[in-house]
Amino acid sequence: MTATLPGSVPASPTSVTDMEEALHALLQSLRRDRLHEYLLGLAGEDLDRPAVVLLYALHTRGAELRMSDVADKLHVDAATVTRKAQQLERAGLVERARDPQDGRAFRLALTDAGQRAIDAVLAARRQWLGELLAEWTTTDRTDLTRLLRQFADTVDRHLELLDG
């Protein structure tokens, strides 16, 4: 069964195939270990990917989150978040506290050191993107940004339909 967004028009097979190949190539490049190592080197941080993902999730919310909410946001099980949170807590990057509304649950928050770490990673990523796009025109960068946001929004809406 295929979920179709209301008002959507099917793209031509060739353009979809070309787009799929381009997206696959892009995702493969962005997932390379060497890129992760390069960005962490620029940032001066020693973090694995799951740590960066968890720190980023807390950073984007700007507040403490229940561990179960982090797991939902990252689409992983709670045990995975608990293990990573314990590692990051030992490293001084996050702090856990009992949820005042539910004493069985814990909330996670970035420490100052955790905020500095994710800020450094994000600054390194922006520097890298700036270098990649240095020769692009402002119009091309603006168009890419607009189209990426539009595509991400469309993907999110479709996934919401699937989650139903």
N, C-alpha and C positions, 0 to 999 in steps of 0.2 A: 504494500500500500504506500502510495506517495502522498505526502502532505503538500498541498499547493497553497501559496499565499493568495488571499483574495486580491483580484485585480492584476495578478501576475501574468506575464506573457512569456511563453516558452522561448528560449533563445535558440538560434540555429545550431544544429549539431556541431558544425565546424567551430563556431566561436566557443561553445561549451567545451569541446575537446581541447582547444588551444588554451582556454582559461584554466582548465583542470591541470594540464601539463605545467603551465606557468606557476600555479598555486603549489603543486607538488614540488617543483624545483625550489621555490622560495621556502617552503616549510622545511624541506630537507636541509637547505643551507642554514636556516635559522636554528636548527636543532643540533648542528655540529658541535661536538665537544670543544673543538679548537676555538670557535667563536665564544663560547661560554668562558673558557680559560682566558682568552684575550680581554674580554670585557671585565672579568674579575681582576686581571692584572692591572688594567687601567684604573680600576676602582681601588686597588690596594686591599682587596678583601679575599678571604679564603672561605668561600661558601659553596655548597653543592646546589644543584638546581632546585631540589625541593625546598631548601632553606630560602632561596631567593623568592620562590613562588609564595611561600607562607609569609615572609616579611612584606612582600608586595601587597598581598591580600590585606594584611593589617594596615599597611600604609594607605591604601586607597580608601579604606573606611574611616581613617582618622580617629578611631576610637577603639575601645576594647570590644572583642567579639567572643561570643560563646564558642567553645571548641566545636560543637556540633554545627554551628553556623559556618565556621571556617571549612569544615569538611564538606558541607553542602555547596558552598561557594566554589571549592576546588574540585568538586565531584570525585572525592575520595572517601574512604571509610574513616570513621572517627579514630580507630586505632592507629592509622597512619599519621593523622594529625597529632595524636597524643605522643607518639614516639618522636616525631620531629620537634614538637613543642618542648619536650623534655630535653632534647639535645640543645636547642636554642636557648632554653632557660639556663642550662649549665654553662653555656657560652656567654651569658649575660645579655642576650639580644632581645629576649622576651621575658615577660613575667606572667605567671599564672596566679589567679585569685579565685576563690569560690564565688560563684554567682550569688548575689544577695537574694534573688528571687527563687533560686533553686539550689539548695546547699549541696546537691549531688553533682551539679555541673560546675565547670570551670570556665573562666573568661581569660582570654589572652590579650596582652597589650604589648606594644613595642616599648622597650626601654630607650633611654637616650642613645645608648650604643647601637641598638637595633635600628633606630631612626637614622643615625649617621651612616650605618652600613648600607641601608637601602637607598639613602640619598646618594651615596657614592656610586652605587651600581647604576642608578638611574642617570646620574651625570655622565658616567662612562658610556652608557647606551646612547644618550643624546649626542655626545661628542662623536661617537662612531657613525651615527646616522648623519650628522652634520658633514662629516668627511665624505661619506658615500654620496651625498646629494649636493656637494659643494658646486659642482658644475651644472646642476639643473637650474632652470629658470625658476623664478618665483611662481610663475603661472603653473609650471609643471608640478612643483612641490605642492602648491595649493590644490591643484586638480587631484593629485595622488591622495592627499589627505582626505579630501571630500569623498572620493570614490571608496577609499578604504573604510571610512566611517559608514558610508551608505551600505557597503557590502556587509560589514560587521553587524549593523542593525538588522539587515535582512536575514542573516544567519541566525541571530538571536531570536527574532520573531518566529522563524521556522522551527527552531529548537523548542520554543515555548509551545508551539502547536503539537510537536511530537511528545512533549512532556505532558501535555493536555490536562 
